[in-house]
Amino acid sequence: MSESKFTGVWIPASVFQAKTISLIAKVVYGVLESLDNADGCFASNAYLSEHLGLTVRQIQNILKDLEAAGLIIRKETDGHRIIRTVERQAVQGALAGTQVTR
């Protein structure tokens, strides 16, 4: 993880307490959340594998588990995979639909 962009991992309580996903999937979710910016997370499976000490196959399976649990959304755009965490997606959607007035 790029030292200039990566600030740490935060796992929401609802994800941390979920019984349907493994502890490592919860950590991967936290990493994805930290890398998910306004444009989404563009980290490849190889990148995640290298930085988390897991095999690419393990990353693929964990991403499938997180998607099946409804915690991430994967999209293909211009030949690139983008991962959005549902929390970030909800925040982006809420902000897009609100107008702040003073």
RAUR-V883592 format. One record per pair of residues at least 4 apart in sequence whose ideal C-beta (glycine too) atoms are under 8 Angstrom apart, sorted by the first residue. I is the first residue (numbers start at 1). J is the second residue. D is the distance in whole Angstrom. If there is no record, write none. Layout:
# RAUR-V883592
i;j;d
I;J;D
I;J;D
This chain:
# RAUR-V883592
i;j;d
1;5;7
1;6;4
1;31;7
1;35;7
1;51;5
2;6;6
5;35;7
6;34;6
6;35;7
7;34;6
8;34;7
9;27;7
9;30;4
9;31;6
9;33;8
9;34;6
10;30;6
10;33;7
10;34;7
11;15;5
11;16;5
11;26;5
11;27;7
11;29;6
11;30;4
11;33;8
12;16;7
12;33;8
12;87;6
13;17;6
14;18;7
15;21;8
15;26;6
15;29;5
15;30;8
15;71;6
16;26;6
18;26;7
18;69;7
20;69;6
21;25;4
21;26;6
21;29;8
21;65;6
21;66;7
21;69;5
21;71;7
22;26;7
22;62;8
22;65;7
23;27;7
24;28;6
24;54;7
24;58;8
24;62;7
25;29;6
25;62;5
25;65;5
25;66;6
25;69;8
26;30;7
27;31;7
27;52;7
28;32;6
28;48;7
28;52;7
28;59;7
28;62;5
28;63;8
28;66;7
29;33;6
29;66;6
29;71;6
29;72;7
29;85;7
30;34;6
31;35;6
31;43;8
31;48;7
31;51;8
31;52;7
32;36;6
32;41;5
32;43;7
32;66;8
32;72;6
32;83;6
32;85;6
33;85;5
33;87;6
33;88;7
35;41;4
35;42;8
35;43;5
36;40;6
36;41;4
36;83;7
36;84;6
36;85;5
36;88;4
37;41;7
38;92;7
39;82;7
40;75;8
40;82;4
40;83;6
40;84;5
41;82;7
41;83;4
41;84;7
41;85;8
42;80;6
42;81;8
42;82;6
42;83;8
43;47;5
43;48;5
43;83;7
44;48;7
44;81;8
45;49;6
45;56;5
45;59;5
45;60;6
45;63;7
46;50;6
46;56;6
47;51;6
48;52;6
48;54;7
48;59;5
49;53;8
49;54;5
49;55;6
49;56;5
49;58;7
49;59;5
52;59;7
54;58;4
54;59;6
54;62;8
55;59;7
56;60;6
57;61;6
58;62;6
59;63;6
60;64;7
61;65;6
62;66;6
63;67;6
63;72;7
63;74;7
63;83;7
64;68;6
65;69;6
66;71;5
66;72;5
67;71;7
67;72;5
67;73;7
67;74;6
70;86;6
71;85;7
71;86;6
72;83;6
72;84;7
72;85;6
72;86;7
73;83;7
73;84;5
73;86;7
73;89;6
74;81;6
74;82;7
74;83;6
75;81;7
75;82;5
75;84;7
76;80;7
76;81;6
76;82;8
77;82;6
84;88;6
84;89;5
84;92;8
85;89;7
86;90;6
87;91;7
88;92;6
89;93;6
90;94;6
91;95;6
92;96;6
93;97;7
94;98;6
